[in-house]
Amino acid sequence: MGAEPVAVSVTTDLAIGGMTCAACVKRVEKKLGKLDGVTATVNLATGRARVSHPPQISPEELIETVEKSGYTAELPDPPRRREHDGDGDGEREAQGAKQERDRLVVTTLLAVPVLVLSMAPGLQFRNWQWLCFVLAAPVAVWGAWPFHVRAVRGLRHSTATMDTLVSLGVAASFSWSVYALFLGGAGDPGMRMPFSLVPSVSDGVAHIYLEAAVGVPLFVLAGRFLEARARRGTGAALRSLAQLAAKEVAVREGESERLISIGELSVGHVFVVRPGERVATDGEVAEGSSAVDLSLVTGETEPVEVGPGSAVVGGAVNSGGLLLVRATAVGADTQLARITRLVTEAQAGKARAQRLADSVAGVFVPVVLALAVTTLGFWLGAGADPQAAITACVAVLVVACPCALGLATPTALMAATGRGAQLGVLVTGPQALEGLQHIDTLVLDKTGTLTSGHMSVARVTSVHGGLGRDEVVRLAGAVEQGSEHPLGRAVTAYARRESAGRRLPDVSAFSAVPGHGVLGRVEGRLVEVLAPNDELPAALADALPVAAAAARTPVLVRVDGEAEALIEVGDVVRPGSYRAVEQLRRLGVRPVLATGDQEAPAAAVASALGIDEVHARRTPEDKADLVGDLQEQGCRVAVIGDGVNDAAALAGADLGIAMGSGTDVAIGAADVTLVRGDIEALADAVRLARRALGTIRVNLVWAFGYNLVTVPLAMVGLLNPMFAAAAMSASSLLVVGNSLRLRVWQPNPARRRTR
């Protein structure tokens, strides 16, 4: 028997037009979900749908399905096209915003006189009502035209949305006013109409509700205009990432330069980065030295010194001298592109609470329509005045707001993921945020996570009265220039840093003794860098036990036969690890160290950081088993690592966290990536997740609570339709405004060292 065929699905993003509330979201998801093998997640805040579908279902078929449900759909502009032709989506968005603004301005100019005259009886002059009618007619028809069009489109597809409620409310209040003016006696030249916040019984003359007919579209248009601006604000971080990409780059060819578009740049090209310019793409410095500012890419606050051989990231700003950079990745393979892609994907997801809100929104509008009809029938059946009954019915239609339900999660998620990207933390979606909020145990890898991952000089102990620390380091670094051993490279690199850019002296008569060390002549002196022996000065002998306890490798420096210093080389703990472990412990997260390294270095690192539970000599399978054991104990486990050996544990944990400087395998298996490769950002990520999910909960409580309070008030006649429209618009603005607070969220400023 042959093997069962593996089900394959592809993912397509669609730009959806015409959605205005959570009911629209639910309808699009439901329509797409009826196709065999198709699942869709629709985001109201971004106007995008992420669709997983079998290969035999084409994007054109998906678009056709969306259009059959009453909305527009298209494939977003591909990245290459945006690079060369500009952001097509952004241009269309700007054009749409201009049309909305123009409609709002005209509606405001026509509606304000109607509102003033209707609400201020002292200003009502002879035939005032006819002037109001002339001004209100274009508002009720043209101003509210988008609502009418979308409502009719929905009815053709047997669906009702927020636009249905607004359209019916405007149509009912304007139609009643027309009846009152032409047939109900309200058209008499001397008619005066008092203003009341609640429906009132007529005195023989039918009241007109032109203020409701203009107030509803005015407030809803204003609310949606401000809401759209605020929603664009929640995505500001993502747009700022996109703006970091260079459009043109100067490529060095021999001694000349040629300006080309970024799309023509290929791996291996050497390009020029002048002071103040952005690095065009990921690469390696070929010539020059400078400091680069990574704050907008990785959240790194301090400029990073780079020189020949140093890796640089596309989007970073050159703060110093001229650099020649050899491109190592272009286009979608760059770190900036990966960050942008991860943020975009994260914003497409939904938290569990939002799925409940969407389910409610799916039946919300039909329920509101039923309540409006019930209210009208009850008032008329109870013998109430018809105009009071119609007013209460219109208020029910207008005050109900599923918009806030649909915006509760996506706006907060957009703001939180964008802010996280600015801080150097990438999350894959709301599930990762929820996981960050609830973790109580963190399994940490050692090498490359808590430590720097490469050999470096940790301590230098010099003999009192000798040549002095700086001179010994300079001489040792010079003789080690001829060595390829990791210890030698670490000593040379340290000496170069300590010499403040001055060139190290040349070495002659260099020789390496396998298993023993190196020696050579530097400035006429015999310099030896050797394994320490038993005959050491007291100060150097005392340093040996300290080096052993810290799992460092000591080397002895002798100059002209005299022992001068002991240099300890090892994989040093990152400075941010001390603060990170302390902050995580304060957040209620228990640290556990699991490493494949020996017991001595593992215990040394754990002791320095104050970690009580240590698991050394752990294979990748052992790490995954450890995660499973902790989960069986009821722990919510997160794993943080940077290598291939961490991938299994990352995938099996409740939450996987990868160092941005780690391997693609580790990053692919993780839910969260720390872009700048600094574990200190993890505590910020936990705090941000808790704040973001707290914001989402507040949004949902408000969205549900608002409707539970205002709809009954409208049913019993305690809300004027105009004020109902204002309240409905305000509810969405409050939700979006609450989410926008996440854009300016700051991590805990207290950065206390625990060393």
RAFEN-V660270 format. One record per backbone hydrogen bond with DSSP energy under -1.0 kcal/mol. CO is the residue of the C=O (numbers start at 1). NH is the residue of the N-H. Records with the same first field share a line. If there is no record, write none. Layout:
BEGIN
CO->NH ; NH
END
This chain:
BEGIN
10->53
12->51
14->49
15->74
17->72
21->25
22->26
23->27
24->28
25->29
26->30
27->31
28->32
29->33
32->35
35->38
39->52
41->50
43->47
47->16
48->43
49->14
50->41
51->12
52->39
53->10
54->57
58->62
59->63
60->64
61->65
62->66
63->67
64->68
66->71
67->70
72->17
74->15
78->82
79->83
80->84
81->85
82->86
86->88
87->91
88->92
89->93
90->94
91->95
92->96
93->97
94->98
95->99
96->100
97->101
98->102
99->103
100->104
101->105
102->106
103->107
104->108
105->109
106->110
107->111
108->112
111->115
112->116
113->117
114->118
115->119
116->120
120->123
121->124
125->128
127->131
128->132
129->133
130->134
131->135
132->136
133->137
136->140
137->141
138->142 ; 143
139->144
142->145
144->148
145->149
146->150
147->151
148->152
149->153
150->154
151->155
152->156
154->159
155->158
161->165
162->166
163->167
164->168
165->169
166->170
167->171
168->172
169->173
170->174
171->175
172->176
173->177
174->178
175->179
176->180
177->181
178->182
179->183 ; 184
180->186
184->206
185->188
188->191
189->127
209->213
210->214
211->215
212->216
214->218
215->219
216->220
217->221
218->222
219->223
220->224
221->225
222->226
223->227
224->228
225->229
226->230
227->231
228->232
229->233
230->234
233->236
235->239
236->240
237->241
238->242
239->243
241->244
242->245
247->262
249->260
250->272
251->258
253->256
256->253
258->251
260->249
261->264
266->269
269->327
270->252
271->325
273->323
274->277
277->318
279->315
282->328 ; 329
283->312
284->326
285->309
287->324
290->306
291->319
292->304
293->317
294->297 ; 298
304->292
306->290
307->310
310->285
312->283
313->316
316->279
317->293
318->276
323->273
324->286 ; 287
325->271
326->284
327->268
330->333
331->334
334->338
335->339
336->340
337->341
338->342
339->343
340->344
341->345
342->346
343->347
346->349
351->355
352->356
353->357
354->358
355->359
356->360
357->361
358->362
360->363
363->367
364->368
365->369
366->370
367->371
368->372
369->373
370->374
371->375
372->376
373->377
374->378
375->379
376->380
377->381
378->382
379->384
380->383
385->389
386->390
387->391
388->392
389->393
390->394
391->395
392->396
393->397
394->398
395->399
396->400
402->406
403->407
404->408
407->411
409->413
410->414
411->415
412->416
413->417
414->418
415->419
416->420
417->421
418->422
419->423
420->425
424->675
426->673
429->433
430->434
431->435
432->436
433->437
434->438
435->439
440->590
441->638
442->592
443->640
444->594
446->449 ; 450 ; 451
450->574
456->570
459->568
461->566
463->466
468->472
469->473
470->474
471->475
472->476
473->477
474->478
475->479
476->480
478->481
479->482
480->483
485->489
486->490
487->491
488->492
489->493
490->494
491->495
492->496
493->497
494->498
495->499
496->501
497->500
499->502
508->521
511->519
513->516 ; 517
516->531
517->513
518->529
519->511
520->527
521->508
522->525
525->522
526->560
527->520
528->558
529->518
530->556
534->536
537->541
538->542
543->547
544->548
545->549
546->550
547->552
548->551
553->569
555->567
556->530
557->564 ; 565
558->528
559->562
562->559
564->463
565->557
566->461
567->555
568->458 ; 459
569->553
570->456
572->452
574->577
576->580
577->581
578->582
579->583
580->584
581->585
582->586
583->587
584->589
585->588
590->442
592->444
593->615
595->618
597->617
598->602
599->603
600->604
601->605
602->606
603->607
604->608
605->609
606->610 ; 611
613->593
615->595
619->623
620->624
621->625
622->626
623->627
624->628
625->629
626->630
627->631
628->632
629->633
630->635
631->634
636->440 ; 441
637->654 ; 655
638->443
639->657
640->445
641->659
642->663
643->646
644->647
646->650
647->651
648->652
649->653
655->639
656->671 ; 672
657->641
658->674
659->662
663->667
664->668
665->669
671->428
672->658
673->426
674->660 ; 677
678->681
679->682
681->685
682->686
683->687
684->688
685->689
686->690
687->691
688->692
689->693
690->694
691->695
692->696
693->697
694->698
695->699
696->700
697->701
698->702
699->703
700->704
701->705
702->706
703->707
704->708
705->709
706->710
707->711
709->713
710->714
711->715
712->716
713->718
714->717
720->724
721->725
722->726
723->727
724->728
725->729
726->730
727->731
728->732
729->733
730->734
731->735
732->736
733->737
734->738
735->739
736->740
739->742
740->743
742->745
END
